[in-house]
Amino acid sequence: MFKSIQTSFATLAGAGIFAVAAALLLYVMWSGTQTQQMVEIRTRTLIEGMVQQRVSALAQHQVSRIQAELQLPLLIATDVARVNALSGKTGDDGMPMANLTREELINLGRETLEQNPMLQSLYIAWEPNGVDANDIMYGGDTPGMLGGRFASWLYRDGNNGLKLETLTDLEDTRQLPTGVRAGEYYLCPRETLKPCVIDPAPYEMNGEMSLLSSFNAPIIIDGKFQGIVGADLKVDFMQQLLTQVNSQLYSGAGEIALITTNGHLAAYTGDASQLGEMATAVLDGDSVSRLQQLPLNIPSLQMNKAQGQIEVSLPFTFPGTDARWTLWLELPLGVVMQDLEQLLAELDREHQSSLLTMLMIGLGIALAGILAIWLASAGITRPL
């Protein structure tokens, strides 16, 4: 078959070397691939955990920011309610602890609105003949009085001014399209004797309907309910707040919603026309039901790799109230996991480069071995 013993010897020895080299290379490649897969799995698991912790921390930070912004109208209402209560309390000398007239309290409301531009309106309403027991002095058509009852409503008129009107739906139990009672802002504090955060509801101001969320505090004197003080935020303000928050999370790549106690959208970056609607308009019913079961102040993450989305839900409350709102985020996995994918791609490139290097080295060693055998066989076979 072979014309010389040298060629035969070199061919057989070379085949053996190639077989051994190929076997070693195949093992090294298989072992390297297994190691690469293990490293990728562990790296992915580790970084996914870190990403989830990061997203949870971001959600908690943004909730703290939102709480701080939305807590302000509740604090203002609570402070003004305390001032109202002082007018109905007597000191040790039998005199009122604060001898403030209704007109002075209305002026306090004006000053409060002027100092807090984020508020759309502020109102004070007492029980019939409540606090100062002086309804008889305020009959007729006195602005801010309802048949003598203190029921003042101050709101911005759209021209950098304030308008005073009378609240007429204090005890209206009629249910609005948004699912809350027309007089919820008054009825809730009266029924619970606690501050209340009311879902967005439409109210007429300046001849047009505005969607407002109310933050109300009861006026309590000697343990008895005597009225309320409330401050309103337009949902536009909350929408702007959430839009700012969204822009700071992965450059606005996702969507954020603020869901109220009764499941309404107080803000939604995906579609502002859905404000005030039920959250089921943008989320499926199962997701909305699940939100109600989540523990407060603990982020809940769901990763949907099939749809390429990560969903974060974080329920929170307002201290002293029964309100339960939820911050809901949906972020694209491709953006959230971008650093991970870049790292894995770099590891894969490094692995492929290492395999190619090993292949070239193995091939070079095999060729060098064959050449050495060829030269050695020449010396061995020459005497023959």
Backbone torsions as a table, in degrees:
resi	resn	phi	psi	omega
1	MET	NA	-49.2	177.1
2	PHE	-98.8	144.7	-175.9
3	LYS	-78.0	-17.4	179.5
4	SER	-144.2	155.7	178.1
5	ILE	-64.8	-35.4	-180.0
6	GLN	-60.0	-46.4	-179.4
7	THR	-64.8	-42.6	179.4
8	SER	-62.2	-45.9	-179.2
9	PHE	-63.0	-46.3	-178.7
10	ALA	-64.8	-38.1	-179.1
11	THR	-66.4	-47.9	-179.5
12	LEU	-64.5	-43.7	179.3
13	ALA	-66.0	-40.0	178.4
14	GLY	-63.3	-40.2	177.6
15	ALA	-61.6	-39.7	178.0
16	GLY	-64.7	-43.0	179.0
17	ILE	-62.5	-44.5	178.9
18	PHE	-61.6	-39.9	179.9
19	ALA	-63.9	-45.2	179.2
20	VAL	-65.1	-44.5	-179.9
21	ALA	-62.9	-41.8	179.4
22	ALA	-64.3	-41.5	179.4
23	ALA	-63.1	-44.1	179.1
24	LEU	-64.1	-42.3	-179.9
25	LEU	-65.0	-42.0	178.3
26	LEU	-61.9	-40.6	179.0
27	TYR	-65.5	-44.9	-179.9
28	VAL	-61.9	-41.1	179.4
29	MET	-65.9	-43.7	178.7
30	TRP	-63.3	-46.1	179.8
31	SER	-63.5	-41.6	179.0
32	GLY	-64.5	-39.3	178.6
33	THR	-65.2	-42.3	177.9
34	GLN	-62.0	-43.7	178.8
35	THR	-63.8	-41.0	178.9
36	GLN	-61.3	-44.2	179.8
37	GLN	-64.0	-41.4	178.9
38	MET	-64.3	-43.5	178.5
39	VAL	-62.8	-41.2	-179.5
40	GLU	-64.1	-44.1	-179.6
41	ILE	-63.1	-47.3	-178.7
42	ARG	-67.4	-38.8	178.5
43	THR	-65.0	-43.5	179.7
44	ARG	-62.4	-44.4	-180.0
45	THR	-62.4	-44.6	-178.8
46	LEU	-64.1	-47.9	-175.9
47	ILE	-72.0	-35.6	176.1
48	GLU	-60.5	-40.5	176.5
49	GLY	-63.1	-41.4	178.7
50	MET	-65.9	-39.6	179.1
51	VAL	-64.8	-42.6	179.0
52	GLN	-62.4	-40.8	176.9
53	GLN	-63.8	-39.3	-179.8
54	ARG	-66.1	-45.7	179.8
55	VAL	-63.1	-40.5	178.1
56	SER	-62.5	-42.9	179.3
57	ALA	-64.2	-40.2	177.5
58	LEU	-62.8	-42.3	179.3
59	ALA	-63.0	-43.6	179.7
60	GLN	-64.4	-39.1	178.6
61	HIS	-63.3	-43.9	-178.7
62	GLN	-69.2	-35.3	176.0
63	VAL	-63.4	-41.0	177.9
64	SER	-60.7	-40.0	179.0
65	ARG	-66.7	-45.0	179.8
66	ILE	-64.3	-42.7	178.1
67	GLN	-58.6	-43.7	-179.0
68	ALA	-61.2	-41.1	-179.9
69	GLU	-68.9	-43.2	-175.7
70	LEU	-82.1	-19.0	178.3
71	GLN	-73.2	-25.3	-175.6
72	LEU	-58.6	-50.0	179.0
73	PRO	-61.3	-31.2	178.1
74	LEU	-70.0	-39.6	177.4
75	LEU	-65.4	-40.4	178.6
76	ILE	-62.7	-47.0	179.5
77	ALA	-60.7	-40.3	-179.9
78	THR	-65.0	-42.6	-179.8
79	ASP	-65.5	-43.6	179.7
80	VAL	-67.2	-33.4	176.8
81	ALA	-63.6	-37.7	178.1
82	ARG	-65.0	-39.8	178.0
83	VAL	-63.0	-42.2	177.4
84	ASN	-61.0	-41.4	-178.4
85	ALA	-63.5	-34.4	179.7
86	LEU	-61.6	-30.3	180.0
87	SER	-69.6	-18.4	-179.8
88	GLY	-105.7	0.2	179.6
89	LYS	-102.8	149.8	178.9
90	THR	-113.3	145.1	177.8
91	GLY	-85.1	-172.0	-179.6
92	ASP	-63.3	-23.2	-179.9
93	ASP	-88.2	3.1	178.8
94	GLY	81.9	2.0	179.7
95	MET	-97.6	153.6	177.7
96	PRO	-56.9	139.2	-179.3
97	MET	-67.5	-26.6	175.0
98	ALA	-144.5	113.0	-175.2
99	ASN	-90.6	68.4	-178.7
100	LEU	-100.7	131.7	177.3
101	THR	-80.3	168.9	177.9
102	ARG	-64.1	-37.5	178.0
103	GLU	-62.1	-39.8	179.1
104	GLU	-68.0	-35.4	177.3
105	LEU	-68.5	-36.1	175.3
106	ILE	-64.6	-40.8	177.2
107	ASN	-64.3	-35.2	175.2
108	LEU	-61.8	-40.1	176.7
109	GLY	-63.6	-41.2	177.5
110	ARG	-59.3	-48.9	-178.5
111	GLU	-62.7	-38.6	179.6
112	THR	-63.1	-42.8	178.3
113	LEU	-65.6	-40.2	-178.8
114	GLU	-66.1	-32.0	-178.7
115	GLN	-85.3	-9.7	-177.3
116	ASN	-131.5	81.9	-173.6
117	PRO	-64.1	-16.5	179.0
118	MET	-73.8	-18.5	179.6
119	LEU	-79.4	137.6	176.7
120	GLN	-89.5	-34.9	-179.0
121	SER	-156.9	163.1	176.4
122	LEU	-144.6	138.9	-175.8
123	TYR	-141.9	152.3	177.7
124	ILE	-130.1	127.4	179.2
125	ALA	-137.9	131.7	179.8
126	TRP	-110.3	161.9	170.0
127	GLU	-65.6	157.1	176.8
128	PRO	-52.7	124.6	-178.5
129	ASN	57.7	31.9	-178.1
130	GLY	-87.6	167.1	176.6
131	VAL	60.0	-74.3	-176.9
132	ASP	-97.1	-2.0	179.4
133	ALA	49.1	44.1	-172.7
134	ASN	-132.5	32.8	-178.9
135	ASP	-60.3	-30.4	-175.6
136	ILE	-61.5	-24.0	-178.4
137	MET	-83.9	-7.0	-174.4
138	TYR	-126.0	42.8	178.1
139	GLY	-78.4	-173.3	177.6
140	GLY	74.7	-146.8	-175.4
141	ASP	-104.2	31.9	179.4
142	THR	-60.6	125.7	-179.5
143	PRO	-56.0	135.9	178.8
144	GLY	83.3	3.6	-179.9
145	MET	-121.3	137.1	-179.7
146	LEU	-111.9	89.3	-176.5
147	GLY	61.9	35.7	-177.9
148	GLY	95.9	-21.9	180.0
149	ARG	-77.3	135.6	-179.7
150	PHE	-70.9	116.3	-178.6
151	ALA	-150.6	63.9	-174.0
152	SER	-91.4	143.6	179.6
153	TRP	-135.8	113.5	177.6
154	LEU	-105.0	129.6	177.5
155	TYR	-146.8	162.1	-177.7
156	ARG	-74.5	135.4	-175.0
157	ASP	-92.5	3.0	179.3
158	GLY	88.4	-6.1	179.9
159	ASN	-122.8	35.5	-179.0
160	ASN	63.1	22.2	176.7
161	GLY	-121.0	176.2	179.1
162	LEU	-120.9	141.5	180.0
163	LYS	-117.7	138.1	178.2
164	LEU	-106.6	124.3	175.5
165	GLU	-133.8	175.8	-177.8
166	THR	-104.9	133.7	174.7
167	LEU	-74.1	127.3	-177.0
168	THR	-117.4	-4.8	-176.2
169	ASP	-116.2	32.0	-174.9
170	LEU	-54.0	-43.6	-174.5
171	GLU	-115.8	28.2	180.0
172	ASP	-79.8	114.7	-179.0
173	THR	-92.1	4.2	179.4
174	ARG	-62.1	133.4	-177.5
175	GLN	-84.5	128.6	179.4
176	LEU	-81.9	164.7	178.7
177	PRO	-57.0	-24.8	179.8
178	THR	-80.7	-2.7	175.5
179	GLY	95.4	-1.4	178.3
180	VAL	-108.6	157.3	178.5
181	ARG	-73.0	149.1	-178.7
182	ALA	-58.9	-36.2	179.8
183	GLY	-100.9	25.6	-176.2
184	GLU	-57.6	-36.4	-178.2
185	TYR	-61.0	-26.8	178.2
186	TYR	-98.7	-40.6	-174.5
187	LEU	-68.1	-39.1	-177.6
188	CYS	-63.1	-51.2	177.2
189	PRO	-62.0	-33.9	180.0
190	ARG	-67.9	-37.5	-177.3
191	GLU	-79.0	-32.6	-175.4
192	THR	-102.7	-16.7	-174.3
193	LEU	56.8	28.7	179.4
194	LYS	-135.0	160.6	173.3
195	PRO	-59.8	149.2	-179.1
196	CYS	-132.1	142.0	171.9
197	VAL	-112.3	116.3	-171.1
198	ILE	-97.9	139.5	176.5
199	ASP	-58.6	152.8	178.4
200	PRO	-54.2	135.9	178.9
201	ALA	-142.8	151.0	-178.6
202	PRO	-82.1	133.6	175.6
203	TYR	-135.1	146.2	-178.6
204	GLU	-85.4	125.5	175.7
205	MET	-140.5	134.5	178.6
206	ASN	55.1	35.5	176.1
207	GLY	79.0	7.8	177.8
208	GLU	-140.4	159.4	-178.1
209	MET	-84.1	134.0	177.1
210	SER	-125.1	140.4	179.4
211	LEU	-90.3	116.5	-175.3
212	LEU	-121.9	145.7	170.1
213	SER	-111.2	129.7	-171.0
214	SER	-105.1	140.5	177.7
215	PHE	-121.8	113.4	-167.8
216	ASN	-126.7	145.3	178.2
217	ALA	-129.4	139.2	-179.8
218	PRO	-78.6	151.3	170.7
219	ILE	-97.3	112.0	-176.6
220	ILE	-112.6	125.1	177.4
221	ILE	-126.8	118.9	-178.8
222	ASP	54.1	40.8	176.1
223	GLY	79.1	2.1	-178.0
224	LYS	-113.9	143.8	178.4
225	PHE	-71.5	128.6	-179.0
226	GLN	-124.4	-4.3	179.5
227	GLY	153.6	-168.7	-179.3
228	ILE	-141.1	158.8	166.9
229	VAL	-125.5	133.6	-178.6
230	GLY	-133.9	152.2	175.3
231	ALA	-130.4	137.5	-176.6
232	ASP	-110.6	143.1	169.1
233	LEU	-115.6	136.0	172.1
234	LYS	-74.1	144.3	179.0
235	VAL	-62.4	-21.9	176.6
236	ASP	-59.0	-38.5	179.3
237	PHE	-64.2	-45.1	179.9
238	MET	-67.0	-34.0	177.4
239	GLN	-64.8	-43.5	177.7
240	GLN	-63.7	-40.1	179.2
241	LEU	-61.8	-45.2	-178.2
242	LEU	-69.9	-33.4	177.0
243	THR	-63.9	-40.2	176.5
244	GLN	-63.6	-43.4	178.7
245	VAL	-60.7	-44.6	-177.3
246	ASN	-63.4	-38.2	-178.7
247	SER	-65.6	-21.6	-179.6
248	GLN	-91.3	-4.6	178.2
249	LEU	-106.7	103.4	178.4
250	TYR	52.9	41.1	175.0
251	SER	57.0	34.1	176.3
252	GLY	74.4	23.9	-177.3
253	ALA	-71.8	-22.4	-177.0
254	GLY	-105.9	-164.3	177.0
255	GLU	-128.4	146.6	179.8
256	ILE	-131.4	142.5	175.9
257	ALA	-132.9	148.8	174.5
258	LEU	-114.5	113.5	-172.6
259	ILE	-108.9	130.1	-173.7
260	THR	-85.4	179.6	-177.1
261	THR	-54.1	-45.1	-176.8
262	ASN	-92.1	15.3	173.8
263	GLY	83.3	23.5	177.4
264	HIS	-98.1	159.1	178.8
265	LEU	-89.3	109.7	175.0
266	ALA	-82.2	-25.7	176.8
267	ALA	-161.2	147.4	179.6
268	TYR	-158.0	117.4	-175.6
269	THR	-73.9	-16.6	-178.1
270	GLY	-75.0	-33.1	-176.1
271	ASP	-162.8	101.9	-176.9
272	ALA	-63.8	-20.8	-179.8
273	SER	-70.2	-11.7	-179.0
274	GLN	-89.7	-0.7	-177.5
275	LEU	-59.8	133.9	-178.9
276	GLY	88.2	-14.4	178.6
277	GLU	-79.8	166.3	175.6
278	MET	-65.9	147.5	-179.1
279	ALA	-63.2	-21.1	177.9
280	THR	-64.6	-10.9	176.7
281	ALA	-69.8	-23.4	-179.4
282	VAL	-124.2	-15.6	177.2
283	LEU	-121.3	153.3	176.9
284	ASP	-75.0	158.9	-174.9
285	GLY	-58.7	-37.2	-179.6
286	ASP	-64.6	-39.7	179.5
287	SER	-65.4	-41.5	179.3
288	VAL	-65.0	-41.8	178.7
289	SER	-63.9	-38.3	-179.6
290	ARG	-65.1	-34.9	180.0
291	LEU	-59.5	-35.1	-178.1
292	GLN	-69.4	-19.0	-177.1
293	GLN	-95.0	-9.6	-176.0
294	LEU	-73.0	144.9	176.8
295	PRO	-70.5	150.9	-178.7
296	LEU	-68.2	144.2	170.6
297	ASN	63.0	18.5	177.1
298	ILE	-123.0	117.6	-178.8
299	PRO	-64.8	140.1	175.0
300	SER	-117.0	124.7	-177.2
301	LEU	-114.8	137.6	173.2
302	GLN	-131.3	124.1	-178.5
303	MET	-106.3	117.9	179.3
304	ASN	-108.7	93.9	-176.5
305	LYS	-70.4	-29.0	179.8
306	ALA	-63.6	-40.3	-179.9
307	GLN	-94.3	-6.0	178.7
308	GLY	69.1	36.8	-177.4
309	GLN	-131.6	150.0	169.7
310	ILE	-122.1	128.5	-175.3
311	GLU	-112.4	130.8	-180.0
312	VAL	-123.6	130.7	178.1
313	SER	-127.2	133.0	-178.9
314	LEU	-138.4	98.8	177.1
315	PRO	-72.6	142.9	177.1
316	PHE	-144.5	168.4	-178.2
317	THR	-133.4	174.5	174.7
318	PHE	-110.5	122.3	-175.5
319	PRO	-50.9	133.5	177.3
320	GLY	87.0	-1.7	-178.7
321	THR	-119.3	168.9	173.8
322	ASP	-96.0	5.4	-177.4
323	ALA	-67.9	144.0	178.0
324	ARG	-137.0	104.6	177.9
325	TRP	-106.8	160.0	-177.8
326	THR	-133.2	131.1	170.8
327	LEU	-92.3	122.4	-177.8
328	TRP	-118.1	130.3	-180.0
329	LEU	-126.2	142.7	171.7
330	GLU	-129.8	119.7	-175.8
331	LEU	-122.7	143.4	176.8
332	PRO	-71.6	131.1	-178.9
333	LEU	-60.1	-36.2	-178.3
334	GLY	-59.2	-33.7	179.3
335	VAL	-80.8	-45.0	-177.8
336	VAL	-64.6	-39.0	-176.2
337	MET	-97.2	17.2	-175.6
338	GLN	-58.4	-44.4	-180.0
339	ASP	-63.2	-39.6	179.1
340	LEU	-63.6	-47.1	-178.2
341	GLU	-63.5	-36.9	177.8
342	GLN	-65.5	-40.8	179.0
343	LEU	-64.9	-45.2	-179.4
344	LEU	-64.9	-37.8	177.7
345	ALA	-64.6	-38.9	178.4
346	GLU	-67.0	-41.2	177.1
347	LEU	-62.9	-39.5	179.7
348	ASP	-65.9	-41.8	177.5
349	ARG	-62.3	-41.3	178.7
350	GLU	-64.2	-39.1	179.1
351	HIS	-65.0	-45.2	179.7
352	GLN	-63.5	-38.9	178.6
353	SER	-65.0	-40.5	179.2
354	SER	-64.8	-41.9	178.9
355	LEU	-62.8	-43.1	179.3
356	LEU	-63.3	-40.8	178.5
357	THR	-62.7	-45.1	178.8
358	MET	-62.9	-38.6	178.8
359	LEU	-62.7	-44.7	-179.7
360	MET	-65.6	-41.0	179.0
361	ILE	-64.9	-44.8	179.6
362	GLY	-61.9	-42.3	179.1
363	LEU	-64.3	-41.0	179.4
364	GLY	-64.1	-42.1	179.1
365	ILE	-64.4	-41.9	179.8
366	ALA	-62.2	-44.9	179.4
367	LEU	-64.5	-39.9	177.8
368	ALA	-63.9	-39.0	178.5
369	GLY	-64.9	-42.3	178.8
370	ILE	-63.1	-41.9	179.0
371	LEU	-63.0	-41.8	179.6
372	ALA	-63.7	-41.5	179.2
373	ILE	-66.0	-40.2	179.1
374	TRP	-59.7	-46.2	-180.0
375	LEU	-67.3	-40.3	-179.6
376	ALA	-67.4	-39.4	-178.5
377	SER	-67.2	-28.0	177.9
378	ALA	-63.0	-41.7	179.1
379	GLY	-70.6	-33.5	-177.4
380	ILE	-73.5	-40.1	-173.3
381	THR	-88.1	-8.8	-175.0
382	ARG	-61.7	-45.2	-179.9
383	PRO	-62.6	-24.8	-178.9
384	LEU	-77.5	NA	NA
